[in-house]
Amino acid sequence: MKTQVLPVSGESIALAAELLRQGELVALPTETVYGIAADARNGDAVRKIFEAKGRPQDNPLIVHICGMDMLQGIVSEVPERALKLAAAFWPGPLTMVMPRGAEVSEVTCAGLDTVGVRMPSHPVVQAVIKASGVAFAAPSANLSGKPSPTNAQDTLADMHGRLPLILDGGESAVGVESTVVSVTGEHPILLRPGYITKEQMEAVLGEEVQVSPAILEKLKEGEVARSPGMKYKHYAPKAQVTILRGNFEAYCRYVAEHAAPGVWALCFDGEGAQLPVPSIEYGRNHDGATQAHHLFTALRDLDRHGAQVVYARCPEQDGISMAVYNRLIRAAAFRVVTL
């Protein structure tokens, strides 16, 4: 298959819309990361996403809409919590898990009785949904397990020959995938952290948002993934990544003791010059938003440089930093050293 990369225009949006209606795949920018879209109601089309990514079929996908009226048929009910969160954060990088509707394909939901839905704010996604009339399933546009792409070039690196069209809408603003929260059941539960934080949702809902243990720990044996991003190893470069938890002085000492050819540091802005090994910086210390924006590009850059072993500075675990830690700990396959 020949993969076209086209700048965003009226013509390329019309082409994307036509491909989606025909049951084909389109990669396109969102405010979080680039995604691969297919008609969420068309099981055969959605299967092409799993094939293109090499993604396990027990990993559910998120449905993208551009208006509240599109929820009809996608979900069977809209809980009161969902209405409150939608009023506060939609359009935006928030996915809500709700009872599954009759029209969404079982393939999209990985056989679950729930479905994750979000209303992205990126104008390109909104234009494609409106032009096609299609609510689409869209995971990140990377080969399964690799870092998610935040630009068209990294999307092409993974998806060349696997789908017909990539829309180039520039760099994604957020840099990590959407927050996922379940709004069914007795309590709201955070399933994947993102740019919309636990604290922000609690302020809107007036109740505690519980945190799934699978955010910071491995899924238990046999436990079902209720959200994308809960698998054991994910977002990973080819190098072996180890997170070093501790202050910068201790980090420097550890890296110096383990310096060798192929060893790289993944550190915060301004720290690389003080280290005895080559480094890539991925955002400011104590600033989850800049870390989120740069993390996946930094992980891909490590591959481009041929890094074999990577020692990563540990982000904090609250606010947006929780999202960064969640992605990084999976990139490291849960290898963490406390200094």
One Martini backbone bead per residue (centre of mass of N, CA, C, O) as a GRO file, in nm:
protein
  339
    1MET     BB    1   0.096   0.036   0.022
    2LYS     BB    2   0.037   0.369  -0.029
    3THR     BB    3   0.155   0.654   0.155
    4GLN     BB    4   0.007   0.951   0.221
    5VAL     BB    5   0.127   1.292   0.276
    6LEU     BB    6  -0.086   1.558   0.384
    7PRO     BB    7  -0.187   1.852   0.397
    8VAL     BB    8  -0.407   2.061   0.527
    9SER     BB    9  -0.726   2.054   0.357
   10GLY     BB   10  -1.010   2.034   0.193
   11GLU     BB   11  -0.917   1.789   0.021
   12SER     BB   12  -0.791   1.605   0.248
   13ILE     BB   13  -1.047   1.591   0.420
   14ALA     BB   14  -1.227   1.464   0.203
   15LEU     BB   15  -1.054   1.210   0.168
   16ALA     BB   16  -1.071   1.109   0.458
   17ALA     BB   17  -1.379   1.082   0.466
   18GLU     BB   18  -1.401   0.875   0.235
   19LEU     BB   19  -1.227   0.653   0.357
   20LEU     BB   20  -1.400   0.608   0.612
   21ARG     BB   21  -1.662   0.531   0.456
   22GLN     BB   22  -1.494   0.278   0.314
   23GLY     BB   23  -1.317   0.140   0.560
   24GLU     BB   24  -1.067   0.306   0.615
   25LEU     BB   25  -0.759   0.449   0.695
   26VAL     BB   26  -0.654   0.730   0.917
   27ALA     BB   27  -0.406   0.961   0.983
   28LEU     BB   28  -0.411   1.200   1.265
   29PRO     BB   29  -0.441   1.482   1.438
   30THR     BB   30  -0.416   1.568   1.778
   31GLU     BB   31  -0.374   1.719   2.086
   32THR     BB   32  -0.208   1.470   2.182
   33VAL     BB   33  -0.189   1.262   1.932
   34TYR     BB   34  -0.153   1.052   1.690
   35GLY     BB   35  -0.402   0.882   1.486
   36ILE     BB   36  -0.606   0.592   1.407
   37ALA     BB   37  -0.877   0.581   1.185
   38ALA     BB   38  -1.211   0.427   1.230
   39ASP     BB   39  -1.510   0.301   1.205
   40ALA     BB   40  -1.675   0.215   1.499
   41ARG     BB   41  -1.917   0.041   1.343
   42ASN     BB   42  -1.677  -0.110   1.178
   43GLY     BB   43  -1.523  -0.402   1.226
   44ASP     BB   44  -1.341  -0.430   0.972
   45ALA     BB   45  -1.203  -0.157   1.001
   46VAL     BB   46  -1.091  -0.194   1.293
   47ARG     BB   47  -0.908  -0.439   1.233
   48LYS     BB   48  -0.698  -0.270   1.072
   49ILE     BB   49  -0.572  -0.138   1.317
   50PHE     BB   50  -0.455  -0.392   1.452
   51GLU     BB   51  -0.281  -0.466   1.205
   52ALA     BB   52  -0.113  -0.204   1.174
   53LYS     BB   53  -0.003  -0.218   1.487
   54GLY     BB   54   0.001  -0.498   1.636
   55ARG     BB   55  -0.259  -0.529   1.818
   56PRO     BB   56  -0.421  -0.636   2.070
   57GLN     BB   57  -0.768  -0.739   2.091
   58ASP     BB   58  -0.784  -0.667   2.423
   59ASN     BB   59  -0.756  -0.355   2.331
   60PRO     BB   60  -0.921  -0.087   2.361
   61LEU     BB   61  -1.101   0.174   2.205
   62ILE     BB   62  -1.154   0.509   2.106
   63VAL     BB   63  -1.418   0.731   2.066
   64HIS     BB   64  -1.484   0.990   1.824
   65ILE     BB   65  -1.631   1.315   1.857
   66CYS     BB   66  -1.830   1.645   1.781
   67GLY     BB   67  -2.097   1.572   1.958
   68MET     BB   68  -2.350   1.488   2.172
   69ASP     BB   69  -2.535   1.354   1.950
   70MET     BB   70  -2.320   1.110   1.893
   71LEU     BB   71  -2.387   0.923   2.143
   72GLN     BB   72  -2.593   0.794   1.989
   73GLY     BB   73  -2.528   0.441   2.001
   74ILE     BB   74  -2.253   0.445   2.160
   75VAL     BB   75  -2.434   0.486   2.408
   76SER     BB   76  -2.685   0.392   2.654
   77GLU     BB   77  -2.568   0.612   2.859
   78VAL     BB   78  -2.556   0.935   3.045
   79PRO     BB   79  -2.409   1.021   3.300
   80GLU     BB   80  -2.395   1.280   3.515
   81ARG     BB   81  -2.088   1.298   3.525
   82ALA     BB   82  -2.048   1.332   3.219
   83LEU     BB   83  -2.189   1.605   3.192
   84LYS     BB   84  -1.999   1.763   3.377
   85LEU     BB   85  -1.729   1.697   3.227
   86ALA     BB   86  -1.813   1.798   2.948
   87ALA     BB   87  -1.865   2.095   3.027
   88ALA     BB   88  -1.556   2.135   3.120
   89PHE     BB   89  -1.369   1.941   2.881
   90TRP     BB   90  -1.543   1.976   2.630
   91PRO     BB   91  -1.332   1.996   2.427
   92GLY     BB   92  -1.078   1.734   2.489
   93PRO     BB   93  -0.838   1.530   2.692
   94LEU     BB   94  -1.116   1.337   2.748
   95THR     BB   95  -1.208   1.013   2.864
   96MET     BB   96  -1.518   0.826   2.876
   97VAL     BB   97  -1.655   0.557   3.053
   98MET     BB   98  -1.934   0.381   2.918
   99PRO     BB   99  -2.205   0.246   2.824
  100ARG     BB  100  -2.267   0.050   2.569
  101GLY     BB  101  -2.378   0.064   2.254
  102ALA     BB  102  -2.531  -0.089   1.975
  103GLU     BB  103  -2.342   0.041   1.731
  104VAL     BB  104  -2.086  -0.046   1.843
  105SER     BB  105  -1.824  -0.229   1.801
  106GLU     BB  106  -1.683  -0.503   1.949
  107VAL     BB  107  -1.394  -0.444   1.852
  108THR     BB  108  -1.360  -0.165   1.983
  109CYS     BB  109  -1.428  -0.297   2.292
  110ALA     BB  110  -1.313  -0.587   2.333
  111GLY     BB  111  -1.606  -0.706   2.449
  112LEU     BB  112  -1.711  -0.494   2.616
  113ASP     BB  113  -1.971  -0.303   2.810
  114THR     BB  114  -1.781  -0.068   2.727
  115VAL     BB  115  -1.697   0.287   2.637
  116GLY     BB  116  -1.472   0.509   2.500
  117VAL     BB  117  -1.508   0.875   2.503
  118ARG     BB  118  -1.430   1.158   2.282
  119MET     BB  119  -1.378   1.527   2.237
  120PRO     BB  120  -1.191   1.675   2.033
  121SER     BB  121  -1.015   1.996   1.969
  122HIS     BB  122  -0.906   1.942   1.703
  123PRO     BB  123  -0.980   2.073   1.393
  124VAL     BB  124  -0.923   1.826   1.212
  125VAL     BB  125  -1.097   1.617   1.350
  126GLN     BB  126  -1.360   1.771   1.336
  127ALA     BB  127  -1.367   1.794   1.025
  128VAL     BB  128  -1.370   1.487   0.963
  129ILE     BB  129  -1.625   1.413   1.114
  130LYS     BB  130  -1.815   1.608   0.966
  131ALA     BB  131  -1.753   1.510   0.671
  132SER     BB  132  -1.823   1.192   0.734
  133GLY     BB  133  -2.014   1.110   0.992
  134VAL     BB  134  -1.783   0.971   1.172
  135ALA     BB  135  -1.733   0.769   1.436
  136PHE     BB  136  -1.406   0.714   1.564
  137ALA     BB  137  -1.160   0.495   1.601
  138ALA     BB  138  -0.849   0.594   1.802
  139PRO     BB  139  -0.538   0.526   1.820
  140SER     BB  140  -0.228   0.537   1.822
  141ALA     BB  141   0.025   0.586   1.544
  142ASN     BB  142   0.168   0.309   1.636
  143LEU     BB  143   0.345   0.063   1.708
  144SER     BB  144   0.311  -0.168   1.921
  145GLY     BB  145   0.486  -0.033   2.216
  146LYS     BB  146   0.554   0.230   2.110
  147PRO     BB  147   0.590   0.542   2.081
  148SER     BB  148   0.403   0.799   2.040
  149PRO     BB  149   0.304   1.018   1.798
  150THR     BB  150   0.350   1.397   1.737
  151ASN     BB  151   0.393   1.346   1.421
  152ALA     BB  152   0.408   1.268   1.086
  153GLN     BB  153   0.694   1.141   1.070
  154ASP     BB  154   0.655   0.923   1.296
  155THR     BB  155   0.409   0.796   1.167
  156LEU     BB  156   0.549   0.705   0.903
  157ALA     BB  157   0.768   0.523   1.030
  158ASP     BB  158   0.534   0.311   1.120
  159MET     BB  159   0.296   0.339   0.863
  160HIS     BB  160   0.433   0.258   0.618
  161GLY     BB  161   0.210   0.068   0.416
  162ARG     BB  162  -0.060   0.050   0.631
  163LEU     BB  163  -0.181   0.319   0.501
  164PRO     BB  164  -0.311   0.575   0.286
  165LEU     BB  165  -0.329   0.820   0.519
  166ILE     BB  166  -0.167   1.134   0.618
  167LEU     BB  167  -0.220   1.404   0.825
  168ASP     BB  168  -0.054   1.721   0.838
  169GLY     BB  169  -0.075   1.914   1.162
  170GLY     BB  170   0.167   1.892   1.315
  171GLU     BB  171   0.217   1.942   1.638
  172SER     BB  172   0.135   1.823   1.928
  173ALA     BB  173   0.049   1.980   2.225
  174VAL     BB  174   0.058   1.765   2.459
  175GLY     BB  175   0.194   1.436   2.404
  176VAL     BB  176  -0.037   1.276   2.548
  177GLU     BB  177  -0.276   1.094   2.619
  178SER     BB  178  -0.571   1.071   2.736
  179THR     BB  179  -0.777   1.087   2.974
  180VAL     BB  180  -0.917   0.815   3.180
  181VAL     BB  181  -1.267   0.779   3.286
  182SER     BB  182  -1.487   0.626   3.496
  183VAL     BB  183  -1.863   0.686   3.520
  184THR     BB  184  -1.926   0.425   3.644
  185GLY     BB  185  -2.065   0.342   3.919
  186GLU     BB  186  -1.996   0.449   4.239
  187HIS     BB  187  -1.712   0.546   4.123
  188PRO     BB  188  -1.478   0.730   4.001
  189ILE     BB  189  -1.215   0.616   3.762
  190LEU     BB  190  -0.882   0.622   3.706
  191LEU     BB  191  -0.713   0.470   3.417
  192ARG     BB  192  -0.572   0.734   3.274
  193PRO     BB  193  -0.345   0.965   3.266
  194GLY     BB  194  -0.338   1.329   3.199
  195TYR     BB  195  -0.403   1.658   3.138
  196ILE     BB  196  -0.644   1.577   3.293
  197THR     BB  197  -0.693   1.586   3.625
  198LYS     BB  198  -0.794   1.463   3.916
  199GLU     BB  199  -0.835   1.744   4.053
  200GLN     BB  200  -1.018   1.868   3.834
  201MET     BB  201  -1.248   1.656   3.852
  202GLU     BB  202  -1.313   1.693   4.153
  203ALA     BB  203  -1.403   1.991   4.130
  204VAL     BB  204  -1.653   1.920   3.948
  205LEU     BB  205  -1.786   1.668   4.114
  206GLY     BB  206  -1.746   1.661   4.438
  207GLU     BB  207  -1.547   1.403   4.426
  208GLU     BB  208  -1.376   1.126   4.436
  209VAL     BB  209  -1.106   1.003   4.240
  210GLN     BB  210  -1.015   0.709   4.168
  211VAL     BB  211  -0.722   0.495   4.150
  212SER     BB  212  -0.590   0.282   3.958
  213PRO     BB  213  -0.343   0.054   4.016
  214ALA     BB  214  -0.257   0.029   3.698
  215ILE     BB  215  -0.102   0.301   3.671
  216LEU     BB  216   0.162   0.210   3.877
  217GLU     BB  217   0.099  -0.090   3.801
  218LYS     BB  218   0.058  -0.398   3.729
  219LEU     BB  219  -0.129  -0.609   3.597
  220LYS     BB  220  -0.297  -0.861   3.687
  221GLU     BB  221  -0.347  -1.174   3.653
  222GLY     BB  222  -0.619  -1.167   3.423
  223GLU     BB  223  -0.662  -0.875   3.390
  224VAL     BB  224  -0.859  -0.634   3.257
  225ALA     BB  225  -0.852  -0.398   3.005
  226ARG     BB  226  -1.039  -0.088   3.035
  227SER     BB  227  -0.790   0.054   2.894
  228PRO     BB  228  -0.576   0.213   2.743
  229GLY     BB  229  -0.240   0.175   2.874
  230MET     BB  230  -0.235  -0.105   3.079
  231LYS     BB  231  -0.005  -0.239   2.990
  232TYR     BB  232   0.304  -0.343   3.069
  233LYS     BB  233   0.434  -0.275   2.779
  234HIS     BB  234   0.500   0.065   2.669
  235TYR     BB  235   0.635   0.325   2.497
  236ALA     BB  236   0.898   0.181   2.375
  237PRO     BB  237   1.209   0.159   2.323
  238LYS     BB  238   1.485  -0.032   2.246
  239ALA     BB  239   1.588   0.042   2.496
  240GLN     BB  240   1.690   0.012   2.823
  241VAL     BB  241   1.485   0.128   3.081
  242THR     BB  242   1.568   0.329   3.377
  243ILE     BB  243   1.447   0.445   3.673
  244LEU     BB  244   1.559   0.724   3.877
  245ARG     BB  245   1.510   0.770   4.222
  246GLY     BB  246   1.603   1.106   4.294
  247ASN     BB  247   1.839   1.316   4.310
  248PHE     BB  248   2.070   1.463   4.107
  249GLU     BB  249   2.325   1.370   4.251
  250ALA     BB  250   2.256   1.067   4.256
  251TYR     BB  251   2.218   1.040   3.953
  252CYS     BB  252   2.505   1.114   3.866
  253ARG     BB  253   2.650   0.888   4.016
  254TYR     BB  254   2.510   0.647   3.882
  255VAL     BB  255   2.583   0.712   3.589
  256ALA     BB  256   2.890   0.715   3.629
  257GLU     BB  257   2.907   0.411   3.729
  258HIS     BB  258   2.742   0.322   3.435
  259ALA     BB  259   2.932   0.403   3.225
  260ALA     BB  260   2.896   0.343   2.864
  261PRO     BB  261   2.859   0.224   2.581
  262GLY     BB  262   2.516   0.317   2.506
  263VAL     BB  263   2.480   0.524   2.731
  264TRP     BB  264   2.195   0.710   2.849
  265ALA     BB  265   2.022   1.015   2.919
  266LEU     BB  266   1.707   1.107   3.084
  267CYS     BB  267   1.641   1.448   3.126
  268PHE     BB  268   1.638   1.760   3.232
  269ASP     BB  269   1.657   2.071   3.182
  270GLY     BB  270   2.008   2.153   3.205
  271GLU     BB  271   2.157   1.858   3.279
  272GLY     BB  272   2.339   1.732   3.051
  273ALA     BB  273   2.618   1.890   3.095
  274GLN     BB  274   2.661   1.722   3.389
  275LEU     BB  275   2.710   1.462   3.225
  276PRO     BB  276   2.901   1.155   3.127
  277VAL     BB  277   2.669   1.126   2.915
  278PRO     BB  278   2.460   1.113   2.688
  279SER     BB  279   2.168   1.329   2.613
  280ILE     BB  280   1.811   1.377   2.687
  281GLU     BB  281   1.566   1.619   2.703
  282TYR     BB  282   1.208   1.631   2.864
  283GLY     BB  283   1.198   1.883   3.048
  284ARG     BB  284   1.098   2.033   3.325
  285ASN     BB  285   1.129   2.049   3.639
  286HIS     BB  286   0.816   2.040   3.782
  287ASP     BB  287   0.688   2.003   3.461
  288GLY     BB  288   0.451   1.818   3.318
  289ALA     BB  289   0.384   1.960   3.046
  290THR     BB  290   0.672   1.951   2.918
  291GLN     BB  291   0.716   1.648   2.949
  292ALA     BB  292   0.473   1.552   2.782
  293HIS     BB  293   0.551   1.696   2.514
  294HIS     BB  294   0.857   1.538   2.495
  295LEU     BB  295   0.876   1.231   2.559
  296PHE     BB  296   0.827   1.070   2.288
  297THR     BB  297   1.047   1.210   2.125
  298ALA     BB  298   1.279   1.126   2.311
  299LEU     BB  299   1.246   0.819   2.279
  300ARG     BB  300   1.294   0.826   1.970
  301ASP     BB  301   1.576   0.960   1.979
  302LEU     BB  302   1.722   0.724   2.114
  303ASP     BB  303   1.697   0.542   1.866
  304ARG     BB  304   1.840   0.730   1.660
  305HIS     BB  305   2.116   0.706   1.851
  306GLY     BB  306   2.147   0.399   1.967
  307ALA     BB  307   2.046   0.333   2.230
  308GLN     BB  308   2.071   0.078   2.499
  309VAL     BB  309   2.091   0.255   2.766
  310VAL     BB  310   1.858   0.406   3.009
  311TYR     BB  311   1.859   0.690   3.231
  312ALA     BB  312   1.586   0.811   3.419
  313ARG     BB  313   1.421   1.062   3.526
  314CYS     BB  314   1.195   1.120   3.786
  315PRO     BB  315   0.888   1.196   3.811
  316GLU     BB  316   0.619   1.286   3.928
  317GLN     BB  317   0.273   1.175   4.077
  318ASP     BB  318   0.118   1.441   3.992
  319GLY     BB  319  -0.089   1.549   3.795
  320ILE     BB  320   0.064   1.549   3.494
  321SER     BB  321   0.301   1.371   3.601
  322MET     BB  322   0.143   1.106   3.614
  323ALA     BB  323   0.145   1.060   3.308
  324VAL     BB  324   0.450   1.044   3.273
  325TYR     BB  325   0.503   0.810   3.468
  326ASN     BB  326   0.313   0.604   3.334
  327ARG     BB  327   0.474   0.593   3.064
  328LEU     BB  328   0.766   0.543   3.173
  329ILE     BB  329   0.718   0.275   3.332
  330ARG     BB  330   0.648   0.120   3.067
  331ALA     BB  331   0.907   0.178   2.908
  332ALA     BB  332   1.062   0.025   3.168
  333ALA     BB  333   0.911  -0.225   3.274
  334PHE     BB  334   0.930  -0.140   3.590
  335ARG     BB  335   1.216  -0.007   3.614
  336VAL     BB  336   1.325   0.080   3.950
  337VAL     BB  337   1.553   0.305   4.118
  338THR     BB  338   1.639   0.371   4.447
  339LEU     BB  339   1.876   0.613   4.577
   0.00000   0.00000   0.00000
